[in-house]
Structure formats: C-alpha cells, structure tokens
Amino acid sequence: MLALGAAEDAKVPLPTGPVLREVFEAAVEQVGADLDWACVAEVTRRRAAGDQDSGKNPG
C-alpha cells in the first residue's frame, strides 16, 4: 500500500495502516480488483453487522 511505504520512508507512524490494508485486501477478495470506496464501505458494514455471508458482491 502506497501510504504505508510513504510513512515508512518518512519515518512517521501510520497506526491505521494495517487495518486499512486488511479492509482493502478483503474488498479485493470479496468484490474484485475493480473496486471503489463503496466496496470498502460495504466490507466495513458487513463486519459491523457480523454478516456471515460476506463472500457475496454488494448490491
């Protein structure tokens, strides 16, 4: 993830970086590589709802 690399190069912490990476990876896995912020929000919504059917595409 570009932001994590930039933070590392600048020697500054990015505490939310690992969490965001995991959400993006889940979105790519569940929705596909052609995604936008709506897919990231959908993954977050599913997790908050405890949705067990998280493998289906949103919509």
Secondary structure, DSSP 8 states (H G I E B T S, - for coil): -HHHHHHHHHT---TTHHHHHHHHHHHHHHH-SS--HHHHHHHHHHHHHT-S-TTS---
